[in-house]
């Protein structure tokens, strides 16, 4: 049993180490109190992957107590867009990890490894009725509004 646990822990740390290999100077990467900020950088004008990343930000805000900032690429000169950073740690980026397309699970795994606190109560996006409407909106955006 110990062997399985150590193997799983090793795999998790390997994944986080791979994501942590890239660190960039992200504007507003920390709050004044030193807490890391989750940053979503979108292309100007927003593209399909950027809209998907913003939806992921909404889902994460429903689960985690983490400051989130949404930046257009014009305010993040020299950084890839679309991209997601936790502090200065790259999670996904255009031309790099996941080609800039974030998912709830990819970002949640990083936040869990970092020990980010969860909301006391999940937000409305996890209510069945609201979730159905939210998923329908995401599908409309992905299809280009058709």
Secondary structure by P-SEA (a helix, b strand, c coil): caaaaaaaaaaaaaaaaaaacccccccccccccbbbbbbbbbcccccaaaaaaaaaaaaaaacccbbbbbbccccccccccccccccccccccccccccccccaaaaaaaaaaacccccccccccccaaaaaaaaaaaaaaaaccc
